[in-house]
Amino acid sequence: MEYLESFSPNFILLFLWVCVCRALVCEVNESDEYKVAYTITVDMNGTGNFTRIQQAIDSIPENNTKWIRIYILAGVYGEKVEINITKPCIFLEGAGSNVTTIEWGDHAETDTSATFTSNPDNIIAKGIKFKNTYNVPISLDQQNYTPALAARVYGDKSAFYDCCFVGFQDTLWDVMGRHYFKDCYIEGAVDFIFGAGQSIYESCEINVNIERIDPEANYGYITSQGRDSVDDRSGFVLKNCNITGTGKAKAYIGRPWRPYSTVIVADSYISDVVIPAGWDAGNCTVDTITYVEANNAGLGADKSGRVPWLKNLSDVQLNQFLSFSYIDDDGWIVLGCELNGSDEYEVAYTITVDVNGTGNFTRIQQAIDSIPEYNNKWIRIHISAGYYWEKVVIDYTKPCIFLKGAGSQKTVVDWDDHGEMNTSATFTSYPDKIVAKGISFVNSYKVPYSLNYTNYSPALAASIYGDKSAFYYCDFVGMQDTLWDAAGRHYFYKCYIEGAVDFIVGAAQSIYERCAINLNIGRNAPQYDIGYITAQGRNSPNDPGGFVFKYCTISGTGKAYLGRAWRPYSRVIVYESYLSNVVIPAGWDAWNFTNEDQDIEYLEYGNTGPGANTSGRVSWLKHLPPSQLNRLVNISYVDQEGWIANLPKN
C-alpha cells in the first residue's frame, strides 16, 4: 500500500489539530431522553429539518461542546458526507443499517474517495450503512484494484454501533485514534480494515466478498494495520467476531502496512475463508509484527498451518488488549457501568448465592454465568455466609459486577490448584469495573507447607486483570503468589493479604490502603529462611504501574524482603506504615537486575516499627521530593477521573 506512505499537507494539519484538541469533553444533557442538547432530523422525503445529511452537519456550530443528535430516517442517501474537524460531539443515528444507507461511488484516492469521513474527536454513529458502490461488482478487464472507501475515521474517541461498512478495497480506513466498533458488519476483499487506529471490534461480522465480486481472484486480505514503532499503541483487536466469506476464494487475516503491525483475534469464529497460513509479512521483518490468535473456533481457526512467527501472549499481555482499558482509560465509551439511584446499593438488581440452597444459586460461578455478556449496569451478587469450594472466574465479557460477601470471616471461597500462574487462581477477574467486599479468597495448596516439597509452586488465591477494580475488607490467603495484581488500576482497602514468597505480584497500578500484610513463611515453611512480600513488574520508565502501601501493617512470622524486582523498573512505595521485625535490614532485593538497580524504584517514607529502620537498607533505595512522592501516594495515582466515587454503595 505504497500510496499511503506520504500524507497530504491537509492530513498533517489535521493531525496537529487533533493533538491540540483531544482534551475536549462533550457535555451531556441529563434531562433529554438521548442525553443530547437537541436533535436534528434528516428525511430525504422532506418531513424533517433537512433532506441531506451534510446539510444537518453543516448547521451545527463550529467547536460545539454539547452532544447533538442527527436522526436520519430510512432511505438511501446518495451523497458524500464529511464531518469537519471543527464539529465534534455529533451522534449520527439511523433507523437501522438495513434501512438507512449512505452511498457514493468515488474511487482511486484514499484521501478523498470515502463515502463518509469523520475528522473530529467524539463522534458516535448507530444504525447506518456506509457504502462505496465502486468496484461492486468489479470489472474483469481492470488490471488493478482501486481504493474505494466506504468510511474514513480520523478522530479520537469515536464509536460505531450496529453499523455496516461495505466496499471492495480499503472499505474502512481506521486512520488513527481510539475507536470502538460494536455489532458492526464490515465487508470487502483487499485490506478492507486498514489504518493505524487503536481500535476494538467487538461482536462484529467480518465478511470477505472477493469471490462474489471478483471470481478470478486468488485471495484477499482482511486487515492491514499500520503500527509504526514499538512505542506506538495502535492495533486492531477483533474479539467475539465472526469471520466468514463467500465462495472458494480465500483471504489472509492480515498483512502489515507498517513494521510493527498489530492485530489480535480472540474468542471469535473463523470460517475456512481464512487460508491455513493465516498471515502475510509482506516486506516487513517478522520479529516486529504482533499477530495473535487466542481461543478461536471454526474451520479457519486451526493454527497448525499458521506462519511460524505468529505470536503467543500470556494471559496478562492478552488481557491488556482485550480489556476496554486498551482504548478507554478515561471512561469515554458510552457503555459504562450505570448506577441505579433508586436502589439501596445503586445496582440494577441483586442475585443471591447461598450454599445451603435458600438463594437464587448455590454456587458463585452460577450467579456470574447468569449475568448477560457486556452488561453495562451494576449488578450485585450477595454471597451468604458459607464455605464455597469452587474455582471462580469472571470472564472479560462480564463487567459491572459487585460481589458482596457476609464478611471475610464468614464468606470463604477456597480451591487448591497449583503449578501454573495463568490457571491456578481460586478467583480470577478479567473485566474492568469489578468490586468485591467482605470475602476471603483462599488457595489451600501447601498451607501448611509440607516438608516433602523441595520447591515452591505458584498457587494463587486471586488474579486481577481488569482496570478500575476495587476490593474492600477482603482476605487473600496463600503461600506463593497469593495475589496476582496483574494489570490495570486497582484499589484495596482494609484487606488482609497473607503469603510467603512473592505473595503480592504483578504489573498493576495499585494502592493498598490500611491493609494488613502478613508473612506466613515462619509458620508454614520454617525450613526456609527468607520470604518476599512483593514482586512488582513495571517494565519501562513510562509504565505507570506500581504498588503503593499506605497506612498498612506489615507483620507475621519469619523474615522477608519487602520486595524483589520481577521486571527492570519495578516500583513499590511503603508510606506511613508499621513494619515489624519480619522485614530484614536490607529491605529489598534486585533479583535478576543487580546491574540495573538504578532503574528500580523502591521508596520508604514516614514508616514506624522495628522493621522501619532504613540504616541497613540497600544503597539504591530511592528518595523522592515531596511533590513527586505525593503524586504516587495520592488516590489520583489510580483514580484521575473519579471512578472510585462512581462505584455502587458498599
C-alpha positions as CSV (number, residue, x, y, z in Angstrom):
1,M,0.0,0.0,0.0
2,E,2.7,2.4,-1.1
3,Y,0.3,5.1,-2.0
4,L,-0.4,5.6,1.7
5,E,3.1,6.3,2.8
6,S,3.1,10.0,2.1
7,F,0.4,12.2,3.6
8,S,-1.0,15.4,2.2
9,P,-0.4,18.8,3.9
10,N,-4.1,18.8,4.9
11,F,-3.5,15.5,6.8
12,I,-0.6,16.9,8.7
13,L,-2.7,19.9,9.7
14,L,-5.5,17.6,10.8
15,F,-3.1,15.6,12.9
16,L,-1.8,18.7,14.7
17,W,-5.4,19.9,15.3
18,V,-6.4,16.5,16.9
19,C,-3.3,16.6,19.2
20,V,-4.3,20.0,20.5
21,C,-8.0,19.4,20.9
22,R,-8.2,15.9,22.4
23,A,-8.9,17.3,25.9
24,L,-12.5,18.2,24.8
25,V,-15.2,16.6,26.8
26,C,-18.7,16.7,25.3
27,E,-21.5,17.9,27.7
28,V,-24.3,15.5,28.4
29,N,-27.9,16.8,28.8
30,E,-29.4,14.6,31.5
31,S,-32.9,16.0,31.0
32,D,-33.1,14.7,27.4
33,E,-34.1,11.1,26.5
34,Y,-30.9,10.8,24.4
35,K,-28.8,13.0,26.7
36,V,-28.2,15.5,23.9
37,A,-28.6,19.2,23.7
38,Y,-31.1,18.8,20.8
39,T,-32.0,16.6,17.8
40,I,-31.9,17.4,14.1
41,T,-34.0,15.2,11.8
42,V,-33.0,14.3,8.3
43,D,-35.6,12.9,5.9
44,M,-34.9,12.6,2.2
45,N,-38.7,12.8,1.6
46,G,-38.9,16.3,3.2
47,T,-40.6,15.7,6.5
48,G,-37.5,16.6,8.6
49,N,-35.3,19.6,9.3
50,F,-33.2,18.7,6.3
51,T,-33.3,16.4,3.3
52,R,-29.5,15.8,3.2
53,I,-27.2,14.6,6.0
54,Q,-24.4,17.1,5.0
55,Q,-26.9,19.9,5.5
56,A,-27.6,18.8,9.0
57,I,-23.9,18.6,9.9
58,D,-23.2,22.0,8.4
59,S,-25.9,23.5,10.6
60,I,-24.1,22.6,13.8
61,P,-22.0,25.4,15.2
62,E,-18.2,25.1,15.0
63,N,-16.4,24.0,18.1
64,N,-19.6,22.8,19.7
65,T,-19.1,21.2,23.1
66,K,-22.6,19.7,23.6
67,W,-23.7,16.4,22.2
68,I,-26.1,16.9,19.3
69,R,-28.1,14.1,17.7
70,I,-28.8,13.9,14.0
71,Y,-31.6,11.3,13.4
72,I,-31.6,10.0,9.9
73,L,-34.8,8.4,8.7
74,A,-34.9,5.4,6.5
75,G,-33.7,5.9,2.9
76,V,-30.8,5.6,0.5
77,Y,-28.9,8.9,0.7
78,G,-26.7,9.3,-2.4
79,E,-24.2,11.8,-1.0
80,K,-20.7,12.1,0.2
81,V,-20.7,13.1,3.9
82,E,-17.9,14.7,5.8
83,I,-17.7,15.9,9.4
84,N,-15.3,18.8,9.6
85,I,-12.7,18.7,12.3
86,T,-14.4,21.8,13.9
87,K,-17.6,19.7,14.5
88,P,-17.1,17.3,17.4
89,C,-19.8,15.9,19.7
90,I,-22.2,14.6,17.0
91,F,-24.3,11.5,17.4
92,L,-25.5,10.2,14.0
93,E,-28.4,7.8,14.4
94,G,-30.0,6.0,11.6
95,A,-33.3,4.0,11.6
96,G,-31.2,0.8,11.2
97,S,-28.3,-0.3,9.0
98,N,-30.7,-2.3,6.8
99,V,-32.9,0.8,6.0
100,T,-30.6,3.9,6.4
101,T,-27.9,3.9,3.8
102,I,-25.3,6.5,2.8
103,E,-23.6,5.6,-0.5
104,W,-21.3,7.1,-3.1
105,G,-19.0,5.7,-5.8
106,D,-15.8,7.8,-5.6
107,H,-12.5,5.9,-6.0
108,A,-8.8,5.9,-6.7
109,E,-7.6,8.1,-3.9
110,T,-7.6,7.0,-0.2
111,D,-7.6,10.7,1.0
112,T,-10.7,11.7,-1.0
113,S,-12.8,8.7,-2.1
114,A,-14.6,7.9,1.2
115,T,-18.3,8.0,1.2
116,F,-18.2,9.1,4.9
117,T,-15.3,10.9,6.5
118,S,-15.1,11.7,10.2
119,N,-12.4,14.1,11.2
120,P,-13.1,15.3,14.8
121,D,-13.0,13.6,18.2
122,N,-16.1,12.4,20.0
123,I,-18.3,11.1,17.2
124,I,-20.9,8.3,17.5
125,A,-22.8,6.6,14.8
126,K,-25.5,4.0,15.2
127,G,-27.7,2.0,12.8
128,I,-26.3,3.3,9.5
129,K,-24.9,1.6,6.4
130,F,-21.8,3.3,4.8
131,K,-21.3,2.0,1.3
132,N,-18.9,2.7,-1.6
133,T,-20.6,1.3,-4.8
134,Y,-17.5,1.5,-7.0
135,N,-16.0,-1.9,-7.8
136,V,-19.1,-3.7,-6.7
137,P,-19.0,-5.9,-8.8
138,I,-15.5,-5.4,-10.2
139,S,-15.0,-5.3,-13.9
140,L,-12.8,-8.2,-15.1
141,D,-11.0,-6.0,-17.6
142,Q,-9.5,-4.0,-14.8
143,Q,-5.8,-4.9,-14.2
144,N,-5.6,-3.4,-10.7
145,Y,-8.0,-2.9,-7.8
146,T,-8.7,0.6,-6.9
147,P,-9.1,2.2,-3.4
148,A,-12.8,3.0,-2.9
149,L,-13.5,3.7,0.8
150,A,-16.8,3.4,2.5
151,A,-15.6,5.3,5.6
152,R,-12.6,7.1,6.9
153,V,-12.3,7.7,10.6
154,Y,-9.6,10.1,11.9
155,G,-10.7,11.5,15.3
156,D,-10.1,10.1,18.8
157,K,-12.9,8.6,21.0
158,S,-15.2,7.6,18.2
159,A,-17.7,4.7,18.4
160,F,-19.9,2.9,15.9
161,Y,-22.8,0.6,16.9
162,D,-24.8,-1.6,14.6
163,C,-23.3,0.0,11.5
164,C,-22.4,-1.6,8.1
165,F,-19.3,-0.8,6.0
166,V,-19.5,-2.1,2.5
167,G,-16.9,-1.9,-0.2
168,F,-14.2,-3.9,-2.0
169,Q,-10.7,-2.4,-1.5
170,D,-9.9,-0.3,1.6
171,T,-13.5,-0.4,2.8
172,L,-12.8,1.1,6.3
173,W,-9.8,3.3,6.8
174,D,-9.4,3.2,10.6
175,V,-6.9,6.0,10.3
176,M,-5.8,6.9,13.9
177,G,-7.2,7.4,17.4
178,R,-9.1,5.2,19.8
179,H,-12.2,3.7,18.3
180,Y,-14.9,1.2,19.3
181,F,-16.9,-0.9,16.8
182,K,-19.7,-2.9,18.3
183,D,-22.1,-5.3,16.4
184,C,-20.9,-3.9,13.1
185,Y,-20.8,-5.6,9.6
186,I,-17.7,-4.9,7.5
187,E,-17.3,-6.3,4.0
188,G,-14.6,-6.2,1.4
189,A,-11.8,-8.1,-0.3
190,V,-8.5,-6.3,-0.1
191,D,-7.1,-4.5,3.0
192,F,-10.7,-3.7,3.9
193,I,-9.9,-2.9,7.5
194,F,-6.8,-0.9,7.4
195,G,-5.0,2.0,9.1
196,A,-3.2,2.9,12.4
197,G,-6.2,3.2,14.7
198,Q,-6.2,1.8,18.2
199,S,-9.5,0.0,18.0
200,I,-11.6,-2.8,19.4
201,Y,-14.0,-4.6,17.0
202,E,-16.4,-6.4,19.3
203,S,-19.1,-8.9,18.1
204,C,-18.7,-7.7,14.5
205,E,-19.3,-9.6,11.3
206,I,-16.3,-9.6,9.0
207,N,-17.2,-10.8,5.5
208,V,-14.8,-11.5,2.7
209,N,-16.5,-10.8,-0.6
210,I,-13.6,-11.3,-3.0
211,E,-15.1,-14.3,-4.9
212,R,-18.6,-12.8,-5.2
213,I,-17.2,-9.6,-6.7
214,D,-14.1,-11.0,-8.5
215,P,-14.4,-14.7,-9.1
216,E,-10.9,-14.9,-10.7
217,A,-9.1,-13.5,-7.7
218,N,-6.9,-16.0,-5.8
219,Y,-7.0,-14.5,-2.3
220,G,-7.7,-11.3,-0.4
221,Y,-6.6,-9.5,2.8
222,I,-8.8,-8.6,5.7
223,T,-6.6,-6.3,7.7
224,S,-3.6,-4.1,7.0
225,Q,-2.7,-2.5,10.3
226,G,-0.1,0.4,10.5
227,R,1.5,0.4,13.9
228,D,4.8,2.3,13.2
229,S,7.1,1.8,16.2
230,V,7.5,-0.1,19.5
231,D,6.1,2.9,21.4
232,D,3.0,3.2,19.1
233,R,-0.1,2.0,21.0
234,S,-2.2,1.4,17.9
235,G,-3.6,-2.0,16.9
236,F,-6.8,-3.8,15.8
237,V,-8.5,-6.1,18.3
238,L,-11.1,-8.4,16.9
239,K,-13.0,-10.1,19.8
240,N,-16.1,-12.2,19.7
241,C,-16.3,-11.6,16.0
242,N,-17.4,-13.9,13.0
243,I,-15.0,-14.0,10.1
244,T,-16.7,-15.5,7.1
245,G,-16.9,-15.2,3.3
246,T,-18.4,-16.3,0.0
247,G,-17.4,-19.0,-2.4
248,K,-14.0,-20.7,-2.6
249,A,-11.7,-17.7,-2.6
250,K,-9.5,-17.3,0.4
251,A,-8.1,-14.5,2.4
252,Y,-5.3,-13.7,4.8
253,I,-6.4,-12.3,8.2
254,G,-3.9,-9.6,7.7
255,R,-0.7,-8.2,6.2
256,P,1.4,-5.4,7.7
257,W,1.1,-1.9,6.4
258,R,3.9,-0.7,8.7
259,P,6.7,-2.6,10.5
260,Y,5.1,-3.0,13.9
261,S,1.7,-4.0,12.6
262,T,-0.5,-5.4,15.5
263,V,-3.7,-7.4,15.1
264,I,-5.3,-9.6,17.8
265,V,-8.1,-12.1,17.0
266,A,-9.7,-13.6,20.2
267,D,-12.8,-15.6,21.1
268,S,-14.0,-15.4,17.5
269,Y,-15.4,-17.7,14.9
270,I,-13.1,-18.1,11.8
271,S,-14.5,-19.9,8.8
272,D,-12.5,-21.7,6.1
273,V,-12.3,-18.4,4.2
274,V,-9.0,-17.9,6.0
275,I,-6.1,-19.7,4.3
276,P,-4.0,-22.0,6.5
277,A,-1.0,-19.7,6.8
278,G,-3.3,-17.0,8.2
279,W,-1.0,-14.0,7.8
280,D,1.4,-12.4,5.3
281,A,4.5,-10.5,6.4
282,G,4.8,-8.5,3.1
283,N,8.1,-6.6,3.1
284,C,8.3,-6.3,6.9
285,T,10.6,-8.0,9.4
286,V,8.6,-10.7,11.1
287,D,10.2,-10.0,14.5
288,T,8.5,-6.7,14.9
289,I,5.0,-7.8,13.8
290,T,2.5,-8.8,16.5
291,Y,-0.2,-11.1,15.2
292,V,-2.1,-13.1,17.8
293,E,-4.9,-15.6,17.7
294,A,-6.4,-16.8,21.0
295,N,-9.4,-19.1,21.9
296,N,-11.0,-19.0,18.4
297,A,-13.3,-21.6,16.9
298,G,-14.2,-22.7,13.4
299,L,-12.6,-24.5,10.4
300,G,-10.2,-21.5,9.8
301,A,-9.1,-21.3,13.5
302,D,-6.8,-24.3,13.2
303,K,-3.3,-22.8,13.8
304,S,-1.3,-25.9,12.8
305,G,-0.5,-24.4,9.4
306,R,0.0,-20.9,10.5
307,V,3.1,-18.9,9.9
308,P,5.8,-19.7,12.4
309,W,6.1,-16.1,13.6
310,L,2.6,-16.0,14.9
311,K,2.9,-14.5,18.4
312,N,1.8,-16.1,21.7
313,L,0.9,-13.8,24.6
314,S,0.5,-14.5,28.3
315,D,-3.0,-14.0,29.8
316,V,-1.8,-10.7,31.3
317,Q,-0.5,-9.5,27.9
318,L,-3.6,-10.6,26.1
319,N,-5.9,-9.0,28.5
320,Q,-4.2,-5.7,28.1
321,F,-5.6,-5.8,24.5
322,L,-9.0,-7.4,25.2
323,S,-9.8,-5.1,28.1
324,F,-11.7,-1.9,27.4
325,S,-8.9,0.0,29.0
326,Y,-6.8,-0.7,25.8
327,I,-8.9,2.1,24.2
328,D,-10.7,3.6,27.1
329,D,-8.5,4.5,30.1
330,D,-10.6,7.6,30.8
331,G,-14.1,6.4,30.5
332,W,-15.2,7.9,27.2
333,I,-17.1,4.9,25.9
334,V,-20.8,5.5,26.3
335,L,-21.4,2.0,27.7
336,G,-20.1,2.5,31.2
337,C,-21.5,0.9,34.3
338,E,-24.7,2.6,35.2
339,L,-25.7,3.3,38.8
340,N,-29.4,2.8,39.8
341,G,-30.2,5.7,42.1
342,S,-33.5,4.2,43.2
343,D,-31.8,1.1,44.7
344,E,-30.2,0.9,48.2
345,Y,-27.0,-0.4,46.7
346,E,-27.3,1.6,43.4
347,V,-27.4,-1.6,41.4
348,A,-29.9,-2.8,38.7
349,Y,-30.7,-5.9,40.7
350,T,-29.3,-8.3,43.3
351,I,-28.6,-12.1,42.8
352,T,-28.3,-14.2,46.0
353,V,-25.9,-17.1,46.4
354,D,-26.4,-19.4,49.4
355,V,-24.5,-22.7,49.7
356,N,-27.5,-24.1,51.7
357,G,-29.9,-23.5,48.9
358,T,-32.0,-20.6,50.1
359,G,-30.8,-18.2,47.4
360,N,-31.0,-17.9,43.6
361,F,-28.0,-20.1,43.2
362,T,-25.8,-22.4,45.4
363,R,-22.5,-21.6,43.6
364,I,-20.9,-18.3,42.9
365,Q,-19.9,-19.2,39.3
366,Q,-23.6,-20.0,38.5
367,A,-24.6,-16.5,39.5
368,I,-21.8,-14.9,37.4
369,D,-22.7,-17.0,34.4
370,S,-26.3,-15.8,34.7
371,I,-25.4,-12.2,34.0
372,P,-25.7,-11.1,30.4
373,E,-22.5,-10.5,28.4
374,Y,-21.4,-7.0,28.0
375,N,-23.8,-5.8,30.7
376,N,-23.5,-2.1,31.4
377,K,-25.4,-1.8,34.7
378,W,-24.0,-2.6,38.1
379,I,-25.3,-6.0,39.3
380,R,-24.8,-7.1,42.9
381,I,-24.2,-10.8,43.8
382,H,-24.8,-11.2,47.5
383,I,-22.9,-14.3,48.8
384,S,-24.3,-15.6,52.1
385,A,-22.1,-16.9,54.8
386,G,-20.6,-20.3,53.9
387,Y,-17.6,-22.2,52.7
388,Y,-17.6,-22.2,48.8
389,W,-15.3,-24.9,47.5
390,E,-15.1,-23.8,43.9
391,K,-12.9,-22.0,41.3
392,V,-14.5,-18.7,40.3
393,V,-13.8,-16.9,37.0
394,I,-15.3,-13.6,35.8
395,D,-14.9,-13.5,32.1
396,Y,-13.9,-10.3,30.4
397,T,-17.4,-10.1,28.8
398,K,-18.9,-9.6,32.3
399,P,-18.0,-6.1,33.7
400,C,-20.0,-4.2,36.3
401,I,-20.3,-6.9,38.9
402,F,-20.3,-6.2,42.7
403,L,-19.5,-9.3,44.7
404,K,-20.7,-8.8,48.3
405,G,-20.0,-11.4,51.0
406,A,-21.2,-11.6,54.5
407,G,-17.7,-10.7,55.8
408,S,-14.3,-12.2,55.1
409,Q,-14.6,-14.4,58.2
410,K,-17.9,-15.8,57.1
411,T,-17.8,-16.0,53.3
412,V,-14.9,-18.1,52.1
413,V,-14.0,-19.1,48.5
414,D,-11.4,-21.8,48.5
415,W,-9.6,-24.0,46.0
416,D,-6.2,-25.7,45.8
417,D,-5.0,-25.6,42.2
418,H,-1.3,-25.0,41.7
419,G,1.7,-25.1,39.3
420,E,0.7,-22.5,36.8
421,M,0.3,-18.8,37.3
422,N,-2.2,-18.5,34.5
423,T,-4.6,-21.2,35.7
424,S,-4.2,-21.9,39.4
425,A,-6.1,-18.9,40.9
426,T,-9.1,-19.6,43.1
427,F,-10.6,-16.4,41.9
428,T,-9.9,-14.7,38.6
429,S,-11.3,-11.4,37.4
430,Y,-10.7,-10.4,33.8
431,P,-13.0,-7.5,33.1
432,D,-12.9,-3.8,34.1
433,K,-15.1,-2.4,36.8
434,I,-15.4,-5.2,39.4
435,V,-16.0,-4.6,43.1
436,A,-15.7,-7.1,45.9
437,K,-16.4,-6.7,49.6
438,G,-16.3,-9.0,52.7
439,I,-15.0,-12.2,51.0
440,S,-12.0,-14.4,51.8
441,F,-10.2,-15.8,48.7
442,V,-8.0,-18.8,49.7
443,N,-5.7,-21.2,47.9
444,S,-5.2,-24.0,50.4
445,Y,-2.4,-25.8,48.5
446,K,0.7,-26.1,50.7
447,V,-1.0,-24.4,53.7
448,P,0.7,-25.6,55.9
449,Y,3.8,-26.3,53.8
450,S,4.8,-30.0,53.6
451,L,8.4,-30.8,54.3
452,N,8.2,-33.3,51.4
453,Y,8.1,-30.4,48.9
454,T,11.5,-29.4,47.6
455,N,10.3,-26.3,45.7
456,Y,7.6,-23.7,46.0
457,S,4.9,-23.7,43.4
458,P,2.6,-20.9,42.3
459,A,-0.8,-21.4,44.0
460,L,-2.8,-18.2,43.6
461,A,-5.7,-17.1,45.7
462,A,-6.7,-14.4,43.2
463,S,-5.7,-13.0,39.8
464,I,-6.9,-9.4,38.9
465,Y,-6.5,-8.4,35.3
466,G,-9.1,-5.7,34.5
467,D,-8.9,-1.9,35.1
468,K,-10.9,0.0,37.7
469,S,-11.4,-2.7,40.2
470,A,-11.7,-2.3,44.0
471,F,-11.6,-4.6,47.0
472,Y,-12.9,-3.7,50.4
473,Y,-12.4,-5.8,53.6
474,C,-11.3,-8.9,51.6
475,D,-8.8,-11.6,52.6
476,F,-6.3,-13.2,50.2
477,V,-4.6,-16.2,51.7
478,G,-2.0,-18.5,50.2
479,M,1.7,-19.3,50.2
480,Q,3.4,-18.4,46.9
481,D,2.0,-15.7,44.5
482,T,-1.1,-15.3,46.7
483,L,-2.4,-12.2,44.9
484,W,-1.6,-11.7,41.3
485,D,-2.3,-8.0,40.8
486,A,-1.7,-8.5,37.1
487,A,-2.7,-5.3,35.3
488,G,-4.9,-2.2,35.5
489,R,-5.7,0.3,38.2
490,H,-6.9,-1.2,41.5
491,Y,-7.7,-0.1,45.0
492,F,-7.5,-2.4,48.1
493,Y,-9.0,-1.0,51.3
494,K,-8.6,-2.7,54.7
495,C,-7.8,-6.0,53.1
496,Y,-5.7,-8.9,54.6
497,I,-3.1,-10.5,52.4
498,E,-1.1,-13.5,53.6
499,G,1.8,-15.5,52.0
500,A,5.5,-16.3,52.0
501,V,7.0,-15.8,48.5
502,D,6.1,-13.0,46.1
503,F,2.7,-13.0,47.6
504,I,1.8,-9.7,46.1
505,V,2.9,-10.0,42.5
506,G,2.1,-8.3,39.2
507,A,2.4,-5.2,37.0
508,A,-0.7,-3.3,38.1
509,Q,-1.0,0.3,39.2
510,S,-2.5,-0.2,42.7
511,I,-3.0,1.4,46.1
512,Y,-3.2,-0.8,49.2
513,E,-4.7,1.4,51.9
514,R,-4.9,0.4,55.6
515,C,-4.2,-3.3,54.7
516,A,-2.7,-6.0,56.9
517,I,0.2,-7.7,55.1
518,N,1.1,-11.0,56.9
519,L,4.1,-13.1,56.3
520,N,3.5,-16.8,57.0
521,I,6.8,-18.4,56.0
522,G,7.8,-18.9,59.6
523,R,4.6,-20.7,60.4
524,N,4.0,-22.7,57.2
525,A,7.6,-23.3,55.9
526,P,10.0,-22.8,58.8
527,Q,12.7,-24.7,56.9
528,Y,13.1,-21.8,54.6
529,D,15.0,-18.7,55.8
530,I,13.6,-15.7,53.9
531,G,10.5,-14.8,52.0
532,Y,9.5,-12.0,49.7
533,I,6.4,-9.8,50.1
534,T,6.2,-8.1,46.7
535,A,7.4,-8.8,43.2
536,Q,6.3,-5.9,41.1
537,G,6.6,-5.9,37.3
538,R,6.9,-2.4,36.0
539,N,8.5,-2.8,32.6
540,S,9.7,0.6,31.4
541,P,10.3,4.2,32.7
542,N,7.0,5.2,31.0
543,D,5.0,2.4,32.6
544,P,2.6,3.9,35.2
545,G,2.5,0.6,37.2
546,G,3.5,0.3,40.8
547,F,2.3,-0.9,44.3
548,V,1.7,1.7,46.9
549,F,1.2,0.6,50.5
550,K,-0.3,3.4,52.5
551,Y,-1.1,3.2,56.3
552,C,-0.6,-0.5,56.2
553,T,0.7,-3.0,58.8
554,I,3.4,-5.5,57.8
555,S,3.9,-8.3,60.3
556,G,3.9,-12.1,60.6
557,T,6.3,-15.0,61.3
558,G,9.8,-15.5,59.8
559,K,11.8,-13.0,57.8
560,A,11.2,-11.4,54.4
561,Y,12.3,-8.7,52.0
562,L,9.7,-6.0,51.3
563,G,10.1,-6.9,47.7
564,R,12.2,-8.0,44.8
565,A,12.2,-6.8,41.2
566,W,10.2,-9.0,38.9
567,R,10.9,-6.6,36.0
568,P,13.6,-4.0,35.5
569,Y,11.6,-0.9,36.5
570,S,9.9,-2.5,39.5
571,R,8.2,0.1,41.7
572,V,7.0,-0.2,45.3
573,I,6.3,2.6,47.8
574,V,5.7,1.9,51.5
575,Y,4.2,5.0,53.1
576,E,3.4,5.8,56.7
577,S,3.0,2.2,57.6
578,Y,4.0,-0.1,60.5
579,L,6.8,-2.5,59.7
580,S,7.5,-5.3,62.3
581,N,10.8,-7.1,62.6
582,V,9.8,-9.6,59.9
583,V,11.4,-7.2,57.5
584,I,15.2,-7.9,57.1
585,P,17.5,-4.9,57.4
586,A,18.5,-4.8,53.7
587,G,14.8,-4.5,52.9
588,W,14.9,-5.1,49.2
589,D,16.4,-7.4,46.5
590,A,17.2,-6.5,42.9
591,W,16.8,-10.2,42.0
592,N,17.9,-10.6,38.3
593,F,18.6,-6.9,37.9
594,T,21.6,-6.4,40.2
595,N,23.5,-4.5,37.5
596,E,20.5,-2.3,36.7
597,D,19.3,-1.4,40.2
598,Q,19.4,2.3,39.3
599,D,16.1,1.7,37.4
600,I,14.3,0.1,40.3
601,E,12.1,2.5,42.3
602,Y,11.7,1.3,45.9
603,L,10.8,4.0,48.4
604,E,10.0,4.1,52.1
605,Y,8.6,7.2,53.8
606,G,7.3,8.0,57.3
607,N,7.1,4.4,58.5
608,T,7.4,3.2,62.1
609,G,8.2,-0.1,63.9
610,P,11.4,-2.2,64.4
611,G,11.5,-3.1,60.7
612,A,11.3,0.5,59.5
613,N,14.9,1.4,60.3
614,T,16.5,2.2,56.9
615,S,20.1,2.4,58.1
616,G,20.8,-1.1,56.8
617,R,18.9,-0.8,53.6
618,V,20.3,-1.4,50.1
619,S,22.2,1.6,48.8
620,W,19.9,2.0,45.8
621,L,16.8,2.7,47.9
622,K,15.2,5.8,46.2
623,H,14.4,9.1,47.7
624,L,11.9,11.5,46.1
625,P,11.0,15.1,46.8
626,P,7.6,15.6,48.4
627,S,5.9,16.7,45.2
628,Q,6.8,13.5,43.4
629,L,6.1,11.3,46.4
630,N,2.6,12.9,46.8
631,R,1.8,12.1,43.2
632,L,2.3,8.4,43.9
633,V,0.6,8.1,47.3
634,N,-2.4,10.3,46.4
635,I,-5.6,8.4,45.4
636,S,-5.4,10.2,42.0
637,Y,-2.5,7.8,41.2
638,V,-5.1,5.2,40.4
639,D,-8.2,7.4,40.1
640,Q,-7.7,10.5,38.0
641,E,-11.2,10.5,36.6
642,G,-13.1,9.7,39.7
643,W,-14.1,6.1,39.0
644,I,-14.0,5.0,42.7
645,A,-16.7,7.6,43.6
646,N,-18.9,6.1,40.9
647,L,-18.8,2.5,42.3
648,P,-22.1,1.2,43.8
649,K,-22.6,1.7,47.6
650,N,-20.8,-0.9,49.5
